[in-house]
Amino acid sequence: MERAAVFDVDGTLVDTNHLHVATWWEAFRQAGHRVPMHAIHRAVGLASTDLIGHLLGEDRDTDQDERLSAAHKALYGQYFDRLPALPDAGELLRRLAGDGWKVVLATSAGGPELEALRRAIDADDAIAATASADDVDAGKPAPEPVEHALELAGVPAERAVFVGDTVWDMRAGGRAGVRCVAVLCGGLPRADLVEAGADAVYADPAALLASLEESPFA
């Protein structure tokens, strides 16, 4: 019976969350908004428009959304050639693929950003498919990104595990009916991830790889 290992990317496999915080902060600053970095950090993982709405409120001038998103993309794009994979990220994906899991990425990234993330992970041989933000109408915490990843894998929710680093990931996975594993390398507290639905929590991909036989992937 086929099984699917679905992975978020930013903060889960590649150490980018704080780069997103800094570049979103600068994008907001350039547009005249003072948004605390700690608030941005907790919003990372949402799709761009959702992140802007979460931080600025629904009564904001939505005409600014596209310009804010473009500014963030331009600032973040400066790092594409040196995005750092988290410890053993590629090794974890290759191990799961070797054990018979269909590895699928579920990410809000797309286009050149997704290409840069995949280069950082350096495990294309292990990745069966990618569900990007371009493929769904609603991003996390809606279940659509995870559900689309399961469709690509051809695997039902009960035979899948989703790994992520944010509360948005855990909520999306829970709503999609999959078991959720959290990693702490995105910078969020263990308690928040457990409250959001994590069945197990590990420090980073290396810690999950080392404990794979006792994990939800066993």
C-alpha positions in Angstrom: 0.0 0.0 0.0 1.4 3.4 -1.0 2.1 6.0 1.6 2.7 9.8 1.3 5.2 11.9 3.2 4.1 15.5 2.6 6.5 18.3 3.6 6.2 22.0 4.0 9.4 23.7 2.8 10.1 27.1 4.4 11.3 26.6 8.0 10.8 22.8 7.7 13.4 21.8 5.1 15.1 25.1 4.4 16.2 27.7 7.0 14.3 30.7 5.6 11.8 31.8 8.2 13.9 34.6 9.6 14.8 35.8 6.1 11.1 36.1 5.4 10.6 38.0 8.6 13.3 40.5 7.8 12.2 41.0 4.2 8.5 41.3 5.0 9.5 43.8 7.8 11.4 45.9 5.2 8.5 45.7 2.7 6.1 46.9 5.3 8.5 49.7 6.4 8.9 50.9 2.8 5.1 51.2 2.5 4.9 53.2 5.7 3.7 50.4 8.0 5.3 49.6 11.4 4.8 45.9 12.0 6.7 44.1 14.8 9.0 41.4 13.7 7.6 38.9 16.3 4.1 39.4 14.7 5.5 38.8 11.2 7.3 35.6 12.5 4.0 34.1 13.7 2.4 34.9 10.4 5.1 33.3 8.2 3.6 30.3 6.4 0.5 32.1 5.3 0.1 33.0 1.6 1.2 36.6 0.9 -2.3 38.1 0.7 -3.4 36.2 3.8 -0.2 37.3 5.7 -0.8 41.0 4.8 -4.4 40.7 5.9 -3.5 39.0 9.1 -1.0 41.7 10.0 -2.7 44.8 8.7 -6.3 43.9 9.2 -9.2 43.5 6.8 -9.9 47.2 6.8 -6.5 48.0 5.2 -6.1 49.5 1.7 -6.0 46.3 -0.3 -4.7 48.2 -3.3 -1.3 48.1 -1.5 -1.3 44.3 -1.3 0.3 43.6 -4.7 3.0 46.2 -4.1 3.8 44.9 -0.7 4.0 41.3 -2.0 6.2 42.4 -4.9 8.5 44.3 -2.5 8.9 41.2 -0.3 9.6 39.0 -3.3 12.3 41.4 -4.6 13.9 41.6 -1.2 13.8 37.9 -0.5 15.0 37.1 -4.0 18.4 38.5 -3.1 19.0 35.4 -1.1 18.0 32.8 -3.7 21.6 31.8 -4.5 22.4 31.0 -0.9 19.3 29.6 0.9 20.5 27.2 3.5 19.0 23.7 3.8 18.3 22.6 7.4 20.5 19.7 8.7 19.8 16.4 6.9 16.8 17.7 5.0 17.8 16.1 1.8 18.9 12.9 3.6 15.5 12.6 5.3 13.6 12.9 2.0 15.9 10.3 0.3 15.5 7.9 3.3 11.7 8.1 3.2 11.7 7.7 -0.6 13.9 4.7 -0.2 11.5 3.2 2.4 8.7 3.4 -0.1 7.1 6.7 0.8 5.9 9.1 -1.9 7.5 12.4 -1.0 5.5 15.5 -2.0 6.2 19.1 -1.2 3.3 21.4 -0.2 4.5 25.0 -0.2 3.2 28.5 -0.7 6.3 29.2 -2.8 6.2 29.0 -6.6 8.3 29.9 -9.7 11.9 30.9 -9.1 11.5 30.9 -5.4 10.5 27.2 -5.4 13.3 26.4 -7.8 15.8 28.0 -5.3 14.3 26.1 -2.4 14.6 22.8 -4.3 18.2 23.6 -5.2 18.9 24.1 -1.5 17.4 20.8 -0.5 19.2 19.0 -3.3 17.0 15.9 -3.2 15.1 16.1 -6.5 15.6 12.4 -7.0 13.5 11.8 -3.9 10.6 14.2 -4.6 7.7 12.7 -6.4 5.7 15.9 -6.8 5.2 19.5 -5.6 1.9 21.2 -4.7 2.6 24.9 -4.9 0.5 28.0 -4.1 -0.2 28.3 -7.8 -2.2 25.1 -7.8 -4.8 25.9 -5.2 -7.4 28.6 -4.5 -6.7 28.8 -0.7 -3.4 28.5 1.1 -2.7 27.1 4.6 -4.4 26.9 7.1 -7.0 25.8 4.6 -6.6 22.1 3.8 -6.3 22.5 0.0 -2.5 22.5 -0.2 -2.3 19.2 1.7 -5.3 17.7 -0.1 -3.7 18.6 -3.5 -0.5 17.0 -2.4 -2.4 13.8 -1.6 -4.1 13.9 -5.0 -0.7 14.2 -6.7 0.6 11.2 -4.6 -2.6 9.2 -5.2 -2.7 8.4 -1.5 -5.6 8.8 0.9 -5.3 10.9 4.1 -5.1 7.9 6.4 -1.9 6.7 4.7 -0.1 10.1 4.9 2.0 12.1 7.3 2.5 15.9 6.9 5.6 17.6 8.3 5.6 21.4 9.0 6.9 24.1 11.3 4.0 26.5 11.8 0.5 26.4 13.4 -0.8 27.0 9.9 0.8 23.8 8.7 -0.7 21.8 11.7 -4.2 23.2 11.1 -4.0 22.5 7.4 -2.9 19.0 7.9 -5.5 18.4 10.6 -8.3 19.7 8.4 -7.0 17.4 5.6 -7.2 14.4 7.9 -3.6 13.5 8.0 -1.2 12.9 10.9 0.9 15.9 11.6 4.6 16.1 12.6 6.1 19.4 13.7 9.7 20.6 13.7 11.0 23.4 15.9 13.5 24.8 13.4 10.9 27.4 12.2 11.2 29.1 15.5 7.7 28.5 17.0 7.2 27.1 20.5 6.5 23.4 20.9 3.3 24.1 22.9 1.8 26.2 20.1 2.5 23.4 17.6 1.0 20.7 19.8 -2.1 22.9 20.5 -2.5 23.3 16.7 -2.5 19.5 16.2 1.0 18.1 16.1 1.1 14.4 16.9 4.9 14.5 17.4 7.5 17.3 17.6 11.2 17.1 16.6 14.0 19.7 16.7 14.7 19.6 12.9 14.9 17.2 10.0 18.1 15.6 11.4 16.3 14.8 14.7 13.4 13.3 12.8 15.7 11.3 10.6 17.5 9.9 13.7 14.2 9.0 15.3 12.4 7.8 12.2 11.8 4.2 13.5 9.9 5.6 16.5 8.1 8.4 14.6 4.7 8.5 12.9 6.6 7.3 9.8 7.4 3.9 11.5 
